[in-house]
Each structure stands twice: as structure tokens, then as C-alpha cells.
């Protein structure tokens, strides 16, 4: 998944302000105790970050 697609999904699901805040500040255990932004910076595929965020916030699977 490209970062542009990831950002679009993030902002559509959570809104721009909340999505950006979740990405930067919310620590996700499934990503090794990192934030989504830290995981992406470390080379984790944005699709994996998207799925982890969806799981954390109970987003219905059809939108993953």
C-alpha cells in the first residue's frame, strides 16, 4: 500500500485531525509498542499499520 492510499483511508475513517493524532501518538502493541508513524518510519508496510489501527479501534473488517 502506498502512503497516499494509507493517508486517504486514515483520514476517511477517523477524520484528518484525529487520524493524524492517532498515527503520531497512539502506541500499538501489535506494531512492537510503536506508534503508526514510528512503524512506517522503521519500514513497516503501511497496510500492516492500517490493519493494526483498524483492529485497535474496532473498525469493521469490510473497511480494512
VENJOWO-V228700 format. One record per residue. PHI is phi as a letter, one per 30 degrees, with the letter a starting at -180 (none if undefined). OMEGA is omega in whole degrees, -180 to 180 (NA if undefined). Layout:
phi = (PHI PHI)
omega = (OMEGA OMEGA)
This chain:
phi = (none d d d d e d d d e d d d c i d d d e d d e d d c d d c d d c i i c d e d d d d d d j d e e d d d e d d d d d d c h d e e d c d)
omega = (177 -180 179 177 177 -179 179 178 -180 -177 178 -177 -171 -172 -175 -175 -178 179 179 179 178 -179 -175 -168 -175 179 -177 -179 -180 178 178 179 179 170 177 180 179 -180 179 179 -180 176 177 179 179 177 178 177 178 180 179 177 179 179 -180 -173 174 174 179 -176 180 180 178 NA)
